[in-house]
Amino acid sequence: MAFRHPAERSGDKDERGRFERLADAASNFTASPLFCGVCLLPAAGFLVVHALQPPLNWQLSAADLTTAVTLPLLALLKNAESRAA
């Protein structure tokens, strides 16, 4: 299986695969003001968790959740960047 750069693929929307359509929809959503608001909620929760100073395992859980959300967003950003090239 050969991987082609997204810019080398056909630009016709009818020929795009399921992943390309999903990545396009996700990219549009993550660029919206609604997503910015959605991101502010966990950030505020993270600050509340640290202000309350719960046991360390709760703080680590909040940090793990933040990391789990960040990694797919970075992959989506890279995909959108590749498609825009």
N, C-alpha and C positions, 0 to 999 in steps of 0.2 A: 504494500500500500504506500503510495507516494503522497506526501503532503505538499500541496501547492500553496503559495502565498495567496491570501485573499484577493489581492489586487490582480492576480493572474486569472482569477475565476470569472465566469461570465457575470455581467452586471444585470442580466435579465431576472426580474424578481420571480418569474414563473419557474425558472430553472434552479433556483436556490434550494438548498436542502433545509431540513427541519432545524438544524443547529444554526444556520445562517439567519433564518427568520427569528429564532429565539434570541440570538445574540443582538439582532437589530432592535427587537422589541425591548429587550433588557437595557440596551444602550440608550434608547429613547426615554425609558422610565428613569434611569439613573441620572439623566440630564435634566429632569423636571424639578420644579420647586417642591412638589409633593415629596419626592425622595429626600430632598434636603431636610424637610421637616421630619421625615421618618428617621433620618440619621441623627437628628438632634435629640430625639427621645432616648436612645441608648446612651448617648454622651451625657445627658443630664442624669440618667440612672447611674451611670458609672461614677459621677461626682457625688451623688447621694450615697452610694455604697461606701465610698471612701470617707465621706463626712461622718457617717454613722460608726465607722471603725468596727465592722463586724469581724468575726474570726477570719483568719488568713484564707481558709478554703473558700469563703464567699468572695473575697477580693480576687483570688486566682480564677474563680469561675467567671467573674465579670471580665477579667482580662482575656480569658480563653474565648469567651463569646465575641469580644471585640476582634480578636485575631481571626476567628472563624468567619466573620463577615468581611474582614479586610481582604483576605486572600482571594476569594472569588471576584471581588470588585476589582482587584488588580488585574486578574486574568481578563475580565470584561473590558477594562480600559485598554489593555494591550491589543485585544481583538478589535476594538473600535478603531484604535490607532492604525492597525494593519489594514483594515478595510478602507480607511480614509486615504491611505497612501496611493 
